[in-house]
Amino acid sequence: MSVAPNQVVTRPGAGGDRIAAVGTRVVRAPYRRPFQISSGTTAELVSLVVEVETAGGARGVGETTPMTAYTGETLAGIDAAIREHLAPALVGRDPLDRAGAHLAMDAALRGQHVAKAGLDIALHDLAGRLAGWPVHALLGGRVRDRVPIAWVVGLGTLDEMAAEAAAHAARGFRHIKVKGGHDPARDLELVRAVRAVLPADAELCLDANEGYDATTALPTLARMADAGLTLLEQPLPHWDVTGMARLRERLEVRVMADESVRSPQDALEIVRRGAADVLNIKVLKVGGLHRALRVAAVAEAAGIAVKIGSMPELGVATLAALHLAAALPGATVPADLVGPLLVDAEPLAPGAFAVADGSVAVPTAPGLGHDL
């Protein structure tokens, strides 16, 4: 792990309990093995820790990570967005006004969901600590004490991926997600190989990460359902919502949208088109917990299930997603919150994210529940 010096934005003389400073620092943790998806491979998990401090000395800590192969954003870019545009928009504001904070950030800079998410998480952590409440209480309360977790298997050989899936099923994971998207025929063999080593009650998800073409992939995808696939994630490019709807009509397997869901408006369009059975809500992808609740509200109104995902992240952002999964009644698909488990040493929240029998206990301490 390496940490860069803090870069802090301050407003001298900010009075009252107002946001007085925003700081960032870089944290790196090597993956146990390179994490590979259809859009690229990364050797280390790189995060940006975001700290928000009030004039009275209260502090909230957030985290965000670009995962450039997935989001197209870079570490330097999100750090610059925070320091040069977003932090100045927040300094001097009421730290509890999270909705107003998003309006101020949007006025200062369009887009940049990954950067805004880090600040949003820090503001939720801060509000929880000020109130003495865990973050899930700020999100509406806790509907589950433990959150079931899916295990995510990155790209590799068929034997490697099947062995990893079997090992984690033996540890209690009952939802296994495997990465695909390069070749539908190869992915069909992958589904068969992994299904053969899983218990009968384990769900199997294939995540294509936008890798397929609707016309050529359809016959192979139909055979995947017969081979035991239970959930197909983002088979087509994020912009092809019409194609997703057509696939969903023709397949016997549930379809989940991920890259297509970056805002409440995206979620509404997916509902209108009938393009998904499940929405994968990632806190960083949609811009933070505040906006994640709005995406979830669209799903709930449409009767669509929700999975809480990650990109992945280290412990602080993973805890934010854990609180969200605990608070949403519709988050019935096991969450993809495995970032801290993919690195050799979790540097941000060691011990705060402990998996037992395929699930994680929801923290009850004020804020996110970390000791950073």
C-alpha positions in Angstrom: 0.0 0.0 0.0 1.2 3.5 -0.8 -0.4 6.8 0.3 0.2 10.1 -1.5 0.3 13.3 0.6 -3.1 15.0 1.2 -4.2 17.7 -1.1 -6.6 19.9 0.8 -9.0 22.7 -0.2 -10.0 25.1 2.6 -11.9 28.3 3.0 -10.2 30.4 5.7 -12.5 31.6 8.4 -15.4 29.4 7.6 -17.6 29.7 10.7 -20.2 27.5 12.3 -20.6 23.8 11.6 -19.9 24.1 7.9 -17.7 22.2 5.6 -14.2 23.7 6.0 -11.9 21.3 4.2 -11.8 18.5 1.6 -8.7 16.3 1.2 -7.7 13.4 -1.0 -5.1 10.7 -0.9 -4.3 7.8 -3.1 -4.3 4.2 -1.9 -3.0 1.2 -3.8 -3.4 -2.5 -3.1 -2.2 -5.3 -5.4 -4.8 -7.8 -6.5 -4.0 -11.4 -5.5 -4.1 -12.1 -9.2 -4.8 -9.6 -12.0 -8.5 -8.8 -12.3 -9.7 -9.2 -15.9 -12.9 -8.4 -17.6 -13.8 -8.1 -21.3 -12.8 -4.4 -21.4 -9.3 -4.8 -19.8 -7.1 -6.1 -17.0 -5.9 -4.4 -13.9 -3.0 -5.6 -11.6 -3.8 -3.4 -8.6 -6.8 -1.9 -7.0 -6.3 1.9 -6.9 -8.6 4.1 -4.8 -8.9 7.7 -3.9 -9.7 8.3 -0.2 -11.8 11.5 0.2 -12.0 13.3 3.5 -14.5 16.0 4.4 -14.0 18.0 7.6 -16.2 20.6 9.2 -15.1 23.8 11.0 -16.0 22.1 14.3 -13.5 19.3 13.6 -16.0 16.5 12.6 -14.8 14.3 9.8 -16.2 12.0 7.2 -14.3 9.6 5.0 -15.3 8.4 1.6 -13.6 6.4 -1.2 -13.9 6.2 -4.9 -12.0 4.3 -7.6 -11.9 5.0 -11.4 -11.5 1.4 -12.7 -10.5 3.0 -16.0 -11.2 -0.1 -18.1 -14.8 0.0 -17.0 -15.6 3.7 -16.5 -13.2 5.4 -18.9 -12.2 7.8 -16.0 -8.7 8.1 -14.6 -7.3 8.5 -11.1 -5.7 11.9 -12.0 -9.0 13.0 -13.6 -11.3 12.3 -10.6 -8.7 13.8 -8.2 -8.5 16.9 -10.3 -12.3 17.1 -10.6 -12.6 17.0 -6.8 -9.8 19.4 -6.0 -10.5 22.0 -8.7 -14.3 22.0 -9.1 -16.2 19.9 -6.6 -14.5 20.7 -3.3 -14.7 24.5 -3.8 -18.4 24.0 -4.5 -18.9 22.2 -1.1 -16.7 24.3 1.2 -18.8 26.5 3.4 -22.0 24.4 3.0 -24.0 22.7 5.6 -22.5 19.2 5.9 -26.0 17.6 6.4 -27.5 19.0 3.2 -26.6 16.1 1.0 -29.2 16.9 -1.6 -28.0 20.4 -1.8 -24.4 19.2 -2.1 -25.3 17.3 -5.2 -27.0 20.3 -6.7 -23.9 22.4 -6.0 -21.6 19.7 -7.5 -23.7 19.4 -10.6 -23.7 23.1 -11.1 -19.9 23.2 -10.7 -19.2 20.2 -13.0 -21.3 18.0 -15.3 -21.0 14.2 -15.1 -18.0 12.9 -13.1 -20.2 10.4 -11.2 -17.1 8.6 -9.8 -15.6 11.7 -8.4 -18.9 12.9 -6.9 -19.5 9.5 -5.3 -16.4 9.7 -3.2 -17.6 13.0 -1.7 -21.2 11.7 -1.3 -19.9 8.7 0.7 -17.8 11.0 2.9 -20.8 13.2 3.5 -22.9 10.2 4.5 -20.2 9.0 6.9 -19.9 12.5 8.3 -23.7 12.8 8.8 -23.8 9.4 10.5 -21.0 10.3 12.9 -22.6 13.6 13.8 -26.0 12.0 14.5 -24.6 8.9 16.2 -26.3 6.7 13.6 -25.1 4.0 11.1 -25.4 5.1 7.5 -28.1 2.6 6.8 -30.3 4.5 9.3 -29.8 7.6 7.1 -31.0 5.5 4.1 -34.3 4.5 5.6 -33.3 1.8 8.1 -32.0 -1.8 8.0 -34.2 -4.5 6.5 -31.6 -7.2 6.8 -28.8 -7.8 9.4 -26.6 -9.7 7.1 -26.2 -9.2 3.3 -25.6 -12.2 1.1 -22.6 -11.8 -1.1 -21.9 -13.1 -4.6 -18.4 -14.3 -5.5 -17.1 -12.8 -8.8 -14.7 -14.8 -10.9 -12.5 -12.8 -13.3 -11.5 -14.0 -16.7 -9.1 -17.0 -16.9 -9.0 -20.5 -18.4 -12.1 -22.6 -18.1 -10.4 -24.9 -15.5 -9.1 -21.9 -13.4 -12.5 -20.3 -13.4 -14.4 -23.5 -12.6 -12.0 -24.3 -9.7 -12.3 -20.8 -8.2 -16.1 -21.0 -8.4 -16.2 -24.4 -6.8 -13.8 -23.3 -4.0 -16.0 -20.3 -3.1 -19.2 -22.3 -3.3 -17.7 -24.6 -0.7 -17.1 -21.6 1.5 -20.8 -20.8 1.5 -21.3 -18.5 -1.5 -24.6 -19.4 -3.2 -24.4 -16.9 -6.0 -21.4 -17.2 -8.4 -20.8 -14.6 -11.1 -18.3 -15.4 -13.9 -16.9 -12.9 -16.3 -17.2 -13.5 -20.1 -18.0 -11.4 -23.2 -15.2 -12.2 -25.5 -16.7 -15.2 -27.3 -20.3 -16.6 -26.8 -19.3 -20.1 -27.7 -16.5 -20.1 -25.2 -18.8 -18.6 -22.6 -21.3 -21.5 -23.2 -18.5 -23.9 -22.4 -17.7 -21.8 -19.3 -21.3 -22.0 -18.1 -21.3 -25.8 -18.5 -18.0 -26.2 -16.7 -18.9 -24.0 -13.8 -22.5 -25.3 -13.5 -21.0 -28.9 -13.2 -19.0 -28.0 -10.1 -21.7 -26.0 -8.2 -24.3 -27.2 -5.8 -27.8 -27.5 -7.2 -29.0 -24.6 -5.1 -26.3 -22.2 -6.2 -27.2 -19.4 -8.7 -24.9 -18.9 -11.7 -24.5 -15.4 -13.3 -22.6 -14.6 -16.5 -21.4 -11.0 -16.9 -20.6 -10.2 -20.5 -19.6 -6.6 -19.7 -21.2 -5.4 -23.0 -19.2 -7.9 -25.0 -21.9 -9.5 -27.3 -23.7 -8.6 -30.5 -27.4 -9.3 -30.2 -27.8 -11.0 -33.6 -24.8 -13.4 -33.4 -25.0 -14.2 -29.7 -28.7 -15.0 -29.4 -28.6 -18.8 -30.3 -25.7 -19.4 -27.9 -27.3 -17.4 -25.1 -30.4 -19.5 -25.4 -28.4 -22.6 -24.9 -26.8 -21.1 -21.8 -30.2 -21.2 -20.1 -30.5 -24.9 -20.8 -27.0 -25.3 -19.4 -28.0 -23.9 -16.0 -27.4 -20.2 -16.3 -29.8 -18.2 -14.0 -28.8 -14.6 -14.7 -27.2 -12.8 -17.7 -25.6 -9.5 -17.0 -25.2 -6.7 -19.5 -24.8 -8.8 -22.7 -25.0 -5.8 -25.1 -23.4 -2.3 -25.2 -24.8 0.1 -22.7 -26.5 2.2 -25.4 -28.4 -0.8 -26.9 -31.4 -0.8 -24.6 -33.7 -1.9 -27.5 -31.5 -4.9 -28.1 -31.5 -5.8 -24.4 -35.3 -5.7 -24.5 -35.4 -8.0 -27.6 -33.0 -10.4 -25.9 -35.0 -10.5 -22.7 -38.2 -11.3 -24.7 -36.5 -14.3 -26.3 -34.4 -15.8 -23.5 -35.6 -18.0 -20.6 -32.9 -16.6 -18.3 -33.2 -13.3 -16.4 -31.4 -10.3 -17.8 -29.6 -7.8 -15.6 -28.6 -4.3 -16.7 -25.4 -2.8 -15.3 -23.4 -0.4 -17.6 -26.8 0.8 -19.0 -27.8 2.1 -15.5 -25.9 5.3 -14.6 -28.8 7.5 -13.5 -32.4 7.4 -12.4 -33.2 8.5 -16.0 -31.4 5.4 -17.4 -33.3 3.2 -15.0 -36.6 4.7 -16.1 -35.8 4.1 -19.8 -34.9 0.5 -19.1 -38.2 0.1 -17.3 -40.1 1.7 -20.2 -38.4 -0.6 -22.8 -38.8 -3.7 -20.7 -35.0 -4.3 -21.0 -34.1 -6.0 -17.7 -35.4 -8.1 -14.9 -32.7 -6.8 -12.5 -30.8 -3.5 -12.1 -27.2 -3.6 -10.9 -26.7 -0.4 -8.8 -23.1 0.5 -8.2 -22.7 3.4 -5.8 -19.7 4.9 -7.6 -21.2 4.4 -11.1 -24.4 6.4 -10.3 -22.7 9.1 -8.3 -23.1 8.1 -4.7 -25.7 6.8 -2.1 -28.0 9.8 -2.6 -28.5 9.0 -6.3 -28.4 5.2 -5.7 -31.6 5.5 -3.6 -33.3 7.2 -6.6 -32.3 4.5 -9.0 -33.6 2.0 -6.5 -36.9 3.8 -6.2 -37.4 3.5 -10.0 -36.8 -0.3 -9.7 -39.1 -0.6 -6.8 -41.9 1.2 -8.6 -41.5 -1.1 -11.6 -41.3 -4.3 -9.5 -37.7 -4.9 -10.7 -35.2 -6.6 -8.4 -31.9 -4.9 -7.5 -28.3 -6.1 -7.1 -25.8 -3.9 -5.3 -22.6 -4.1 -7.1 -19.0 -2.8 -7.0 -16.3 -1.9 -9.5 -14.6 -3.2 -7.2 -13.5 -0.9 -4.4 -11.6 -1.2 -1.1 -13.2 -1.2 2.3 -14.7 2.2 2.7 -16.7 2.3 -0.5 -17.6 -1.4 0.0 -19.0 -0.5 3.4 -21.1 2.2 1.8 -22.6 -0.3 -0.7 -23.1 -2.7 2.2 -25.3 -0.2 4.1 -27.2 0.4 0.9 -27.9 -3.3 0.4 -29.0 -3.6 4.0 -31.5 -0.7 3.6 -33.2 -1.6 0.3 -36.0 -4.2 0.5 -35.7 -4.8 -3.3 -32.0 -5.7 -3.1 -32.8 -9.4 -3.2 -30.0 -10.6 -5.5 -26.7 -11.2 -3.6 -24.4 -8.2 -3.7 -21.1 -8.1 -5.7 -19.1 -6.6 -2.8 -15.8 -8.5 -3.0 -13.2 -5.8 -3.5 -11.6 -6.2 0.0 -11.4 -9.9 -0.6 -9.5 -9.7 -3.9 -6.4 -8.0 -2.4 -3.7 -9.3 -0.2 -4.2 -6.7 2.5 -7.2 -4.5 2.9 -5.7 -1.2 3.9 -8.8 1.0 4.6 -11.1 -1.0 6.8 -9.4 -4.2 7.9 -11.8 -6.5 9.8 -14.8 -4.4 9.1 -15.9 -6.6 6.1 -15.8 -10.2 7.3 -17.6 -12.8 5.2 -19.1 -15.9 6.9 -21.2 -18.5 5.1 -21.5 -16.2 2.1 -22.8 -13.2 3.9 -21.5 -10.1 5.7 -22.8 -8.5 8.9 -24.1 -4.9 8.6 -22.1 -2.5 10.8 -24.1 -0.7 13.5 -21.5 1.9 14.6 -22.0 5.5 13.7 -21.2 6.4 10.1 -19.9 3.7 7.8 -18.5 1.7 10.6 -14.8 1.9 9.8 -11.9 3.1 11.9 -9.9 4.9 9.3 
